[in-house]
Amino acid sequence: MADLTPTPDRPGLHVSKPSPSAPAEASAVCHCGARATATGDDQVRALVAGWDAHHGPAHNKKGRQ
């Protein structure tokens, strides 16, 4: 399996939850330089919501306006 951890050369969002009883974990790196990590289901949900609103695809939408 390939390493899916985002890096500055391969920006993105990675979420992992190895089992139903384990806490979710996430890491994100945006091409603008922003980075974030989260552990725990609620914190991961917040990271994903922030990524969707301000990074990743949000940068493309802002550039088209």
KOLMARTI-786172 format. One record per residue: x, y, z of N, C-alpha, C in turn; residue in one letter. Coordinates in pm, whole numbers, plus 32768, in hexadecimal, padded with zeros to 4 digits. Layout:
% KOLMARTI-786172
n_X->X&n_Y->Y&n_Z->Z&ca_X->X&ca_Y->Y&ca_Z->Z&c_X->X&c_Y->Y&c_Z->Z&type->A
...
END
This chain:
% KOLMARTI-786172
n_X->8055&n_Y->7F8A&n_Z->8000&ca_X->8000&ca_Y->8000&ca_Z->8000&c_X->8059&c_Y->807C&c_Z->8000&type->M
n_X->8035&n_Y->80DD&n_Z->7FB1&ca_X->8081&ca_Y->8159&ca_Z->7FA8&c_X->806C&c_Y->81AF&c_Z->8024&type->A
n_X->80CF&n_Y->8200&n_Z->8043&ca_X->80C3&ca_Y->825F&ca_Z->80B1&c_X->8069&c_Y->82D1&c_Z->8082&type->D
n_X->7FFB&n_Y->82E6&n_Z->80C7&ca_X->7F99&ca_Y->834B&ca_Z->809F&c_X->7FA5&c_Y->83CC&c_Z->80EF&type->L
n_X->800E&n_Y->83D8&n_Z->8140&ca_X->8021&ca_Y->8450&ca_Z->8191&c_X->803E&c_Y->84C7&c_Z->8136&type->T
n_X->7FF2&n_Y->8533&n_Z->8143&ca_X->800B&ca_Y->85A8&ca_Z->80EF&c_X->8093&c_Y->85E8&c_Z->810E&type->P
n_X->80D1&n_Y->8620&n_Z->80A8&ca_X->8150&ca_Y->8666&ca_Z->80B5&c_X->8147&c_Y->86E6&c_Z->8063&type->T
n_X->81A5&n_Y->8742&n_Z->8072&ca_X->81A5&ca_Y->87BA&ca_Z->801E&c_X->81AB&c_Y->879A&c_Z->7F88&type->P
n_X->81EE&n_Y->872C&n_Z->7F65&ca_X->81F4&ca_Y->8704&ca_Z->7ED8&c_X->8175&c_Y->86BD&c_Z->7EAA&type->D
n_X->812B&n_Y->8685&n_Z->7F08&ca_X->80AC&ca_Y->8640&ca_Z->7EEB&c_X->8044&c_Y->866E&c_Z->7F50&type->R
n_X->8013&n_Y->86EA&n_Z->7F42&ca_X->7FB3&ca_Y->871D&ca_Z->7FA4&c_X->7F31&c_Y->86CD&c_Z->7FA0&type->P
n_X->7EEA&n_Y->86D1&n_Z->800E&ca_X->7E6B&ca_Y->868C&ca_Z->8015&c_X->7E3F&c_Y->8676&c_Z->80A4&type->G
n_X->7DD9&n_Y->8625&n_Z->80B1&ca_X->7D9C&ca_Y->8605&ca_Z->8132&c_X->7D99&c_Y->856E&c_Z->813F&type->L
n_X->7DC5&n_Y->853B&n_Z->81B2&ca_X->7DC2&ca_Y->84AB&ca_Z->81CB&c_X->7D7E&c_Y->8492&c_Z->8250&type->H
n_X->7D18&n_Y->843D&n_Z->8250&ca_X->7CCF&ca_Y->8418&ca_Z->82C8&c_X->7CD9&c_Y->8381&c_Z->82DA&type->V
n_X->7CEF&n_Y->8357&n_Z->8356&ca_X->7CFD&ca_Y->82CA&ca_Z->8375&c_X->7CAE&c_Y->82A9&c_Z->83F3&type->S
n_X->7C6C&n_Y->8236&n_Z->83F1&ca_X->7C27&ca_Y->8200&ca_Z->8467&c_X->7C34&c_Y->8169&c_Z->845D&type->K
n_X->7C9F&n_Y->8132&n_Z->8498&ca_X->7CBE&ca_Y->80A5&ca_Z->8485&c_X->7C53&c_Y->8043&c_Z->84B6&type->P
n_X->7C06&n_Y->806B&n_Z->851A&ca_X->7B9B&ca_Y->8014&ca_Z->854A&c_X->7B2D&c_Y->806B&c_Z->8587&type->S
n_X->7AB5&n_Y->8036&n_Z->8595&ca_X->7A47&ca_Y->8085&ca_Z->85CD&c_X->7A63&c_Y->80BB&c_Z->865A&type->P
n_X->7AB5&n_Y->8074&n_Z->86A6&ca_X->7AD1&ca_Y->80A1&ca_Z->872F&c_X->7B4B&c_Y->80FC&c_Z->8739&type->S
n_X->7B97&n_Y->810A&n_Z->86CD&ca_X->7C0E&ca_Y->8160&ca_Z->86CE&c_X->7BE7&c_Y->81EE&c_Z->86AA&type->A
n_X->7C2F&n_Y->8250&n_Z->86E0&ca_X->7C11&ca_Y->82DA&ca_Z->86BA&c_X->7C40&c_Y->82F5&c_Z->862B&type->P
n_X->7BF7&n_Y->8349&n_Z->85E6&ca_X->7C1F&ca_Y->8372&ca_Z->855F&c_X->7C9B&c_Y->83CA&c_Z->856A&type->A
n_X->7CEB&n_Y->83C8&n_Z->8500&ca_X->7D60&ca_Y->841F&ca_Z->84F6&c_X->7D60&c_Y->845D&c_Z->846B&type->E
n_X->7D91&n_Y->84D9&n_Z->8461&ca_X->7D95&ca_Y->851B&ca_Z->83DF&c_X->7E0F&c_Y->8575&c_Z->83D7&type->A
n_X->7E3F&n_Y->8586&n_Z->835D&ca_X->7EA8&ca_Y->85E8&ca_Z->8343&c_X->7E88&c_Y->862B&c_Z->82BF&type->S
n_X->7EAC&n_Y->86A9&n_Z->82B6&ca_X->7E93&ca_Y->86F6&ca_Z->823D&c_X->7F08&c_Y->8752&c_Z->8222&type->A
n_X->7F2A&n_Y->8760&n_Z->81A3&ca_X->7F8E&ca_Y->87BF&ca_Z->8175&c_X->7F55&c_Y->87FF&c_Z->80F8&type->V
n_X->7F50&n_Y->8883&n_Z->80F7&ca_X->7F1A&ca_Y->88CC&ca_Z->8085&c_X->7F8E&c_Y->8905&c_Z->8033&type->C
n_X->7F77&n_Y->8919&n_Z->7FB3&ca_X->7FE0&ca_Y->8953&ca_Z->7F5F&c_X->8000&c_Y->89E3&c_Z->7F86&type->H
n_X->7FAA&n_Y->8A24&n_Z->7FD6&ca_X->7FC6&ca_Y->8AAD&ca_Z->8006&c_X->8025&c_Y->8AAC&c_Z->807E&type->C
n_X->8045&n_Y->8A35&n_Z->80B2&ca_X->80A1&ca_Y->8A2A&ca_Z->8123&c_X->805F&c_Y->8A06&c_Z->81A7&type->G
n_X->7FDB&n_Y->8A0E&n_Z->81AF&ca_X->7F95&ca_Y->89EC&ca_Z->822A&c_X->7FA1&c_Y->8957&c_Z->8247&type->A
n_X->7FAE&n_Y->8936&n_Z->82C8&ca_X->7FB7&ca_Y->88AA&ca_Z->82F4&c_X->7F5F&c_Y->8899&c_Z->836E&type->R
n_X->7F2A&n_Y->8821&n_Z->8381&ca_X->7EDB&ca_Y->8804&ca_Z->83F8&c_X->7EDA&c_Y->876E&c_Z->8411&type->A
n_X->7ECC&n_Y->8749&n_Z->848F&ca_X->7EB7&ca_Y->86BF&ca_Z->84B6&c_X->7E49&c_Y->86BD&c_Z->851F&type->T
n_X->7E06&n_Y->864C&n_Z->852C&ca_X->7D9C&ca_Y->863D&ca_Z->858F&c_X->7D93&c_Y->85AB&c_Z->85BB&type->A
n_X->7D6F&n_Y->8599&n_Z->8637&ca_X->7D56&ca_Y->8514&ca_Z->866E&c_X->7CD3&c_Y->8519&c_Z->86BA&type->T
n_X->7C7F&n_Y->84B8&n_Z->86A2&ca_X->7BFB&ca_Y->84B2&ca_Z->86E0&c_X->7B90&c_Y->84D4&c_Z->867A&type->G
n_X->7B21&n_Y->8490&n_Z->8683&ca_X->7AB8&ca_Y->849F&ca_Z->861D&c_X->7A88&c_Y->852E&c_Z->860D&type->D
n_X->7A6D&n_Y->8573&n_Z->867A&ca_X->7A3A&ca_Y->85FD&ca_Z->8670&c_X->7AA3&c_Y->865B&c_Z->8635&type->D
n_X->7B20&n_Y->864C&n_Z->865E&ca_X->7B8A&ca_Y->86A2&ca_Z->862B&c_X->7BA3&c_Y->8688&c_Z->8596&type->Q
n_X->7B99&n_Y->860A&n_Z->856D&ca_X->7BAB&ca_Y->85E8&ca_Z->84E0&c_X->7B39&c_Y->8624&c_Z->848E&type->V
n_X->7ABE&n_Y->861C&n_Z->84BF&ca_X->7A4D&ca_Y->865B&ca_Z->8478&c_X->7A66&c_Y->86F0&c_Z->8465&type->R
n_X->7A98&n_Y->8731&n_Z->84CD&ca_X->7AB4&ca_Y->87C1&ca_Z->84C6&c_X->7B24&c_Y->87DE&c_Z->8461&type->A
n_X->7B8C&n_Y->878C&n_Z->8460&ca_X->7BF8&ca_Y->879F&ca_Z->8400&c_X->7BC4&c_Y->8791&c_Z->8372&type->L
n_X->7B74&n_Y->872B&n_Z->8358&ca_X->7B3C&ca_Y->8715&ca_Z->82D2&c_X->7AE3&c_Y->878A&c_Z->82A9&type->V
n_X->7A90&n_Y->87BB&n_Z->8303&ca_X->7A3A&ca_Y->882D&ca_Z->82E4&c_X->7A8D&c_Y->88A9&c_Z->82C3&type->A
n_X->7AF6&n_Y->88C2&n_Z->8310&ca_X->7B4D&ca_Y->8933&ca_Z->82F5&c_X->7B97&c_Y->8925&c_Z->8272&type->G
n_X->7BC4&n_Y->88AD&n_Z->8253&ca_X->7C07&ca_Y->8892&ca_Z->81D3&c_X->7BA9&c_Y->88AF&c_Z->8160&type->W
n_X->7B2E&n_Y->887C&n_Z->8169&ca_X->7ACD&ca_Y->8893&ca_Z->80FE&c_X->7AAD&c_Y->8927&c_Z->80EB&type->D
n_X->7AA8&n_Y->8971&n_Z->8158&ca_X->7A82&ca_Y->89FD&ca_Z->8152&c_X->7AF3&c_Y->8A59&c_Z->8127&type->A
n_X->7B70&n_Y->8A36&n_Z->814A&ca_X->7BDD&ca_Y->8A96&ca_Z->8138&c_X->7C55&c_Y->8A65&c_Z->80E8&type->H
n_X->7C5F&n_Y->89E5&n_Z->80CC&ca_X->7CD5&ca_Y->89AF&ca_Z->8088&c_X->7CA9&c_Y->894B&c_Z->801E&type->H
n_X->7D0A&n_Y->890E&n_Z->7FE0&ca_X->7CEC&ca_Y->88AA&ca_Z->7F7B&c_X->7C8F&c_Y->88E0&c_Z->7F10&type->G
n_X->7C18&n_Y->88A7&n_Z->7F01&ca_X->7BBB&ca_Y->88D3&ca_Z->7E9A&c_X->7B93&c_Y->8966&c_Z->7EA8&type->P
n_X->7B94&n_Y->899C&n_Z->7F21&ca_X->7B6B&ca_Y->8A28&ca_Z->7F36&c_X->7BC9&c_Y->8A88&c_Z->7EEC&type->A
n_X->7C49&n_Y->8A67&n_Z->7EE2&ca_X->7CA7&ca_Y->8ABC&ca_Z->7E99&c_X->7C82&c_Y->8AC3&c_Z->7E06&type->H
n_X->7C59&n_Y->8A54&n_Z->7DCD&ca_X->7C33&ca_Y->8A52&ca_Z->7D3F&c_X->7BB7&c_Y->8AA8&c_Z->7D27&type->N
n_X->7B56&n_Y->8AA3&n_Z->7D81&ca_X->7ADD&ca_Y->8AF2&ca_Z->7D72&c_X->7AFD&c_Y->8B88&c_Z->7D7A&type->K
n_X->7B55&n_Y->8BAE&n_Z->7DD8&ca_X->7B79&ca_Y->8C3B&ca_Z->7DE8&c_X->7BC2&c_Y->8C6F&c_Z->7D6D&type->K
n_X->7C14&n_Y->8C1A&n_Z->7D30&ca_X->7C5F&ca_Y->8C44&ca_Z->7CBB&c_X->7C0A&c_Y->8C5A&c_Z->7C40&type->G
n_X->7B93&n_Y->8C21&n_Z->7C3D&ca_X->7B3A&ca_Y->8C2D&ca_Z->7BC8&c_X->7ADB&c_Y->8CA3&c_Z->7BD2&type->R
n_X->7AD7&n_Y->8CE6&n_Z->7C42&ca_X->7A78&ca_Y->8D54&ca_Z->7C54&c_X->7AA8&c_Y->8DD1&c_Z->7C0F&type->Q
END
